[in-house]
Amino acid sequence: MTDLIIQGICGRMGRALIEKAGQRDDCRIVAGVDQAAGEINGIPVVGTLDGLSARGVLIDFSSPKGAVSAAKYCAEHGMPCVICSTGLTKEDEAALEEASARVPVFRSANMSVGVNVLIELARRATRLFDGEFDIEIVEKHHHNKLDAPSGTALMIADAINEEAGNAYEYVYDRHDVRQKRGKQELGISSVRGGGIVGEHEVLFCGPEEVVTISHSAQSRGVFADGAIQAALFVDGAQPGYYTMTDMLRGKMQCI
């Protein structure tokens, strides 16, 4: 049985995690961290990490600042952590990598298995088209999402760019530029509206045809389920920086 601690437990993802964990017999949520301290569904909630007495795998769905604090706290207390927050800077990511020298740190801006399959397909398409098709990424999220573009869109872009030898320049806005599209541009567009959980499209645009790879999350449950799987994966693991790719490869080896 893996004990889980959720930072951001009173938010939408925190509630999704409570629901998903309640359906499993291999884990349990023993504590939460949130500004709204008290309890939720019988789970004790403290206002800060320093107020924790429980131990387990910490899953963070809070903010960039909260993610860094979670990684540092876990490094100091010998606890694995799963960092799911988006909008992290390079400095924030560096702090996570520093913590991973002492404890297992699982990091992904998107915990959906399906999205990570999309990323692998986008890599392969990039290799096959070999620069002959223009590439655009469109991401859509609910109107409460703070960061744009989404962390997932940047994950996709980085995977494509790595496959292409870092040949692309990211372009986020063209409204004030009156010139045709550059060959080495990789466009990233954001849509915010309503209750869209998360949609990502990668368009490979040729002279007379367009190939689209897309993923649509129907509920936050897919992210919660992925986060729990990640927590089980790093529970008992050696210190290190782990990603969804590591987890999926581990699953493939078991087949």
N, C-alpha and C positions, 0 to 999 in steps of 0.2 A: 504494500500500500504506500503510495507516494503522497506526502503531505504538500499541499499547495498554499502559497500566500499570494494574494492578488493585490497589486498596487493599482488603484483606480477602480476598486470593486463596486463603487456606487454608480459608475458610468454605464453606458449601454453595453460595452464589451465586458465589463465586470459582471453584469447581470446575465449576459450570454454564457459566460464561463460558469457561473453558479448553476445555470440550467443544465449545461453539458456535463459538468462534473457530477451532478446529482443522478445522471443516467448511467454512470460507470461504477464498477466495483474495484478498480485498480488505483483510484486516487480519491482524495477528499480535500476540501478547502478548510484549512484550520484557522485562517486569519485573513484580514484585509487591511489595506492602508488607503485612507481617503480623508479629504478635508471634513466630510460629514461623519465624524467619529461616532461610535456607538455600537450598533449591530445591524446586520441585514440578513434576513432568513436564518437567524440564530447564530450567525458567524460574527465573532467579535471584530470590530473595526477600530483601529487606532488612527490618530491624526497624522503621525509622522513615523518614519522607519525606526527612529530611535525608541519609539514606544512599543516596538515588537518584543514579545517574549517567546513566541512560537518560532520554530525552525522548520525549514522545508525548501522546496524549489519556489523561488519568487518569480511570478509572471507579472511583467510591467505593461500596462496599457494606460499610460498617463500622459506624459509630455516629454519633450527632449530633456528638460532639466530633471524631471523625475526619473527618466531612464538612466541618466548618468549617476544620479544619487543611488539608484537601486544597484547598479553595477559596483559602485564603490562600497556600499554597505555589505553586499554579498561577499566581496573580496575580503573585507575585514572580518566577516563572521563565518567564512568557509561554507557559503551556501551557493548552489547553482542558481543561475537566473536565466530567464527567457525574456528578451527585450523585444517588444512588439511596437513600441511607439514610433511614430514617423516624424519627419522634419528635423532629424538630427544633422548637425554640422559636421565637418571633418574633424573638428576638435572634440566633439561629442563621441564620434566613432573611435577616435584615438583613445579616449578614456575607457571605452568598452574593451578595446584590445589590451590595454594595460591591465585591466581587471582580469582578463582571461588568462594571464600568466599565473594567477593564483587559484582561480575557480573556473568551472565550466560556464561559458557565456554563449547562449544560443541567440543569434541575431537574425531577424528577418523583418523587412518592412511590410511583408504580406505573408500571413501564415497559411494561406490557401494552397493546398497541393495542386489544384487546377491551374492557378496562376503560375506556379513554378514549372509546370508542364508547358504552358504558353511560352515562357521565357526560353525553354529549351528548343521549342519549335521555331521561335524567332531567330535564335542562333543559327539553326540549320538553314532556314530560308535565306538569311544574310549570306551565309557561305555559298549557297547554291546560286543566288542571283549575282553575287560577286560585283556589286556596285552598279549594276545596270538598271536597277529600279530605285526610284526615290522612296524614302521611308518616312512615314509619319506615325506618331503615337497620339491617340485621343483617349483621355481618361475622364470619367464622369463620377461624381460623388454628391452626397447630400449637402444641403445648404449650410450645415453646421461645421463642415470640415474646414480647418484653419489653414493648412498648408496647401500650396499649389506650385508646381505640379505635385501629384501624389508621390510618395516614396516608392510605390510600385512602378509608376511610370518611369521614374529614374532608374530603378532596378532593370527594367526592360531595356531602356536606352543604353545603360552601361554594358549590359550583356551583348547587345548588338554592336556597340562601338568596340568592345574588346575583340569580338569575332572579326571585325573589319580592321584590326590593327590601329584602333584609335584614330581613324581617318575622319570621323564626323565631328561637326560643330553643332551643339544644341541651339536651337532657335525657338524661343518661347512666344514671341510676339512679332507680327509683321505689319501692324496697322500703320506705322509711320515710315515704312520703307517702300519706296517705289522702284523696285527692281525685280527681275525674274529670280526665281529660286536658284540658289547655288547648288552645284552637284554634291558638295560635301555637307549640306545641311541635313540635320535630323530634326524635324519639327515635333514639338510637344505641345498639345493643346489641352486646356482644362475646362470642364463644364461643372458648374455647381447649381444644384436645384433639387427641391423637394426632398424625398427620402431615399434617393438612389444609394444603395448600399455600396456598390463599387463595380464599375465597368471599365474594361480596358480593351482597346483595339490597336492592332499594329497593321498598318496599311503599307504594302509593297506595291508601288504605283509605276507601272511600265507605260510605254507609249500607247498601247491598245488594250491593256488588261490590268486589273487590280486584284491582288491577292490579299485577303483580310484574315488575320488570326485574332480571335476575340475571346474574352472571358467575362462572364457576368455572375456576380455573387447574388444569390437569391435571399440570403439572410446572413446575419453576423455569426450564425452558428458555425459556418465553415471556418471562420478565423479562430473562434473559440476552440473548436475541435483540433485544429492544427496546433494551437498553442499548448493544449494539454498533451498532445502527442510529443511535442518538443520537450515539455517538462519531463515526461517519462523517459525520453531519450537521454537527457543529460543527467538524470538522477543517478548518481553513482559513477558518472563519467570522469575521466581525467581532466585536469585543467586544460583549457584550450578555447579557441574561438570556433564555434560551430554554426552551420547554416542549414537551410532546408535541403540543400544538395547533399550534405553529409547524412541527414536523416533518411532521405529517399534512397541513397546508395545502400545504406544499412538495410532498408526494407528489401531492396532488390536481391541482396546477398542471401536473404532468408527464404527466397522463393525457389 
